[in-house]
Amino acid sequence: MKSYNRKSLLPAHTSLGYHRLYYLICTEAADIMGEQLSPDEKFKLITRNLQEVLGEERLKEILKERELKVYWGTATTGKPHVAYFVPMSKIADFLKAGCEVTILFADLHAYLDNMKAPWELLELRVQYYEQIIKAMLESIGVPLDKLKFVKGTDYQLSREYTLDVYRLSSMVTEHDAKKAGAEVVKQVEHPLLSGLLYPGLQALDEEYLKVDAQFGGCGPKEDLHISREVYGCVYGVHFVFFLRTVFFCLILQYLPSLGYTKRIHMMNPMVPGLTGGKMSSSEEESKIDLLDKNQEVKKKLKKAFCEPGNVENNGVLSFVKHVLFPLHSEFIIKRDPKWGGDKVYTDYEEVEKDFAAEEIHPGDLKASVELALNKLLDPIRKNAASSSRLSFRERKNFHICLRFCHSFTEGGVKGNPKQNTDEEEAIPSRLDIRVGKVVSVEKHPDADSLYLEKIDVGEEQPRTVVSGLVAYISQEQLQDRLVVLLCNLKPQKMRGIESQAMLLCASIEGEPRKVEPLDPPEGSAPGDRVFVEGYESGKPDDELKPKKKVFEKLQVDLKISDQCVAQWKDQNLMTKLGQITCKTLKGGNIS
């Protein structure tokens, strides 16, 4: 066994000595464990907590002969959040088992995914991803010297790769490419050709990264059985945390025709978000950002779905199972002595059992997770605060900050940087648009053309809204209707009554003028956030300042598509459930 002098590992005159010591010990331990584990022990470590492994026998054969080569990848689109600790903790398992691990930053794929990342910003975004993921790995003690980081465009623009893309495109039918594209790229009304190319390029990555296995994620177990019965195969895509069935079929059907072998596919279960559904970058309340401050973590956990005794779709419990236990092998419930005091768990099943029996209170579970999570996030926050300007800008709106970052590639920022921040630029994420429900509606006492409405927008009390819709829609049609409201305009008096929001409508000018309230997707609830695709992660202004005319600047590009979908610059207005629409006013304006 290797030996070392712990004192010699402490850097002189630094407050980070113990953190560095922990990191080096973990590096040493990974080397030792990888050398000492038997093939069966490595197999158990590699596959623990996975939902599905395709190619188990091949995996066992490789481990008897040599170390496994595996990769995990992420498209550099949405902002990384704490769900990324799930694959990171699994990567820690791979390294402990002696695996050679590659992390792919899929910048070209990000560009092809409906241009979520404009070409000129790809390098900057990759820099941020690499920095934040390395900080995550260091925070959980993963030795970075055992990892290989690869950028997609380092090999995806090569002559050989390009020729393989053409070879593959001569075999794949438009029908298959379209079906596979629907699995890996968010679909829009008029899909781009890039959406058809995307799955073919993604399929080639396994060969060009020269790996034995790919690590990704999958959806509910019942989907696996369905996909096997219908397609005979499944596939865990490495860029998002979902099962991609049709796409894996494309690999099995076409890649052998290029002379390439099948790989092993290892898939994590889908971890619920804080709201009980998927943890998503586009749903702000479902996830905790890696740079969220302590009070933000507390606030989001406090709102998290954690029903007493309910262990299904419980994102808080799932985080304990898939992150905290694999990293620390124990979990401590912190609670007041009068309720039994602190309790240490060394088996996750016991935590789940006690929670199901309501022996663990949701408040105690959340408080304990909050404490453990902040310990993981602290090194990442410090890294972001002390490192490059890119990390600093990331703390603001992700997309706009990266546009601002582009100025550094031209030789530095000129003039006053404040003039370029998202606080000055008119971007959709600054608008606080929500779903509302009309609780009551009556005529304005002093204006025949105005309605006086009480509208529930998910707050303690309904908001008072004054709207000029008398000529276009009856009181009966408005009563109990779901509508869309702009909620952060400065309140204004309209004929003596203060209006606290703007009810958004589609309209077409002419004789007669036509007006229709916008419709949220079916199943929406008061308070659901409305966002523009590509601007999901920004935080709305508390109040739009009238002199800045932010809404007025954005309103110019708010239109209704030919399919009656509300859009801003051809990007759909959405909620977590789907698109914002109107009934008939194709090509209309929104105000």
HELIX and SHEET records of a PDB file:
HELIX    1   1 LYS A    7  LEU A    9  5                                   3    
HELIX    2   2 GLY A   17  GLN A   36  1                                  20    
HELIX    3   3 PRO A   39  THR A   47  1                                   9    
HELIX    4   4 GLU A   56  GLU A   65  1                                  10    
HELIX    5   5 VAL A   82  TYR A   84  5                                   3    
HELIX    6   6 PHE A   85  LYS A   96  1                                  12    
HELIX    7   7 ASP A  107  LEU A  112  1                                   6    
HELIX    8   8 TRP A  119  LEU A  121  5                                   3    
HELIX    9   9 LEU A  122  SER A  139  1                                  18    
HELIX   10  10 LEU A  144  LYS A  146  5                                   3    
HELIX   11  11 GLY A  152  ASP A  154  5                                   3    
HELIX   12  12 ARG A  159  SER A  169  1                                  11    
HELIX   13  13 GLU A  174  VAL A  184  1                                  11    
HELIX   14  14 SER A  194  TYR A  208  1                                  15    
HELIX   15  15 LYS A  221  VAL A  230  1                                  10    
HELIX   16  16 THR A  245  TYR A  254  1                                  10    
HELIX   17  17 LEU A  255  LEU A  258  5                                   4    
HELIX   18  18 GLU A  284  SER A  286  5                                   3    
HELIX   19  19 ASN A  294  LYS A  303  1                                  10    
HELIX   20  20 GLY A  315  PHE A  319  1                                   5    
HELIX   21  21 VAL A  320  LEU A  324  3                                   5    
HELIX   22  22 PHE A  325  HIS A  328  1                                   4    
HELIX   23  23 PRO A  337  TRP A  339  5                                   3    
HELIX   24  24 TYR A  348  ALA A  356  1                                   9    
HELIX   25  25 PRO A  362  SER A  386  1                                  25    
HELIX   26  26 ARG A  389  GLU A  394  1                                   6    
HELIX   27  27 PHE A  398  CYS A  405  1                                   8    
HELIX   28  28 HIS A  406  GLU A  410  5                                   5    
HELIX   29  29 PRO A  417  ASN A  420  5                                   4    
HELIX   30  30 PRO A  428  ARG A  430  5                                   3    
HELIX   31  31 GLN A  475  LEU A  478  1                                   4    
HELIX   32  32 PRO A  546  LYS A  548  5                                   3    
HELIX   33  33 VAL A  550  GLN A  555  1                                   6    
SHEET    1   A 6 GLU A  52  LEU A  54  0                                        
SHEET    2   A 6 ILE A 264  ASN A 268 -1                                        
SHEET    3   A 6 ALA A 213  GLY A 217  1                                        
SHEET    4   A 6 LYS A  69  ALA A  75  1                                        
SHEET    5   A 6 GLU A 100  ALA A 106  1                                        
SHEET    6   A 6 LEU A 147  LYS A 151  1                                        
SHEET    1   B 2 PHE A 331  ILE A 333  0                                        
SHEET    2   B 2 LYS A 343  TYR A 345 -1                                        
SHEET    1   C 5 ARG A 463  SER A 467  0                                        
SHEET    2   C 5 ALA A 447  ASP A 456 -1                                        
SHEET    3   C 5 ILE A 433  HIS A 444 -1                                        
SHEET    4   C 5 LEU A 482  LEU A 486 -1                                        
SHEET    5   C 5 MET A 502  LEU A 503 -1                                        
SHEET    1   D 7 ARG A 463  SER A 467  0                                        
SHEET    2   D 7 ALA A 447  ASP A 456 -1                                        
SHEET    3   D 7 ILE A 433  HIS A 444 -1                                        
SHEET    4   D 7 ARG A 529  VAL A 532 -1                                        
SHEET    5   D 7 GLN A 571  THR A 575 -1                                        
SHEET    6   D 7 ALA A 566  TRP A 568 -1                                        
SHEET    7   D 7 LEU A 558  ILE A 560 -1                                        
SHEET    1   E 6 ARG A 463  SER A 467  0                                        
SHEET    2   E 6 ALA A 447  ASP A 456 -1                                        
SHEET    3   E 6 ILE A 433  HIS A 444 -1                                        
SHEET    4   E 6 ARG A 529  VAL A 532 -1                                        
SHEET    5   E 6 GLN A 571  THR A 575 -1                                        
SHEET    6   E 6 GLY A 578  GLN A 579 -1                                        
SHEET    1   F 2 GLN A 492  MET A 494  0                                        
SHEET    2   F 2 ILE A 497  SER A 499 -1                                        
SHEET    1   G 3 LYS A 514  PRO A 517  0                                        
SHEET    2   G 3 CYS A 505  ILE A 508 -1                                        
SHEET    3   G 3 ASN A 589  ILE A 590 -1                                        
END                                                                             
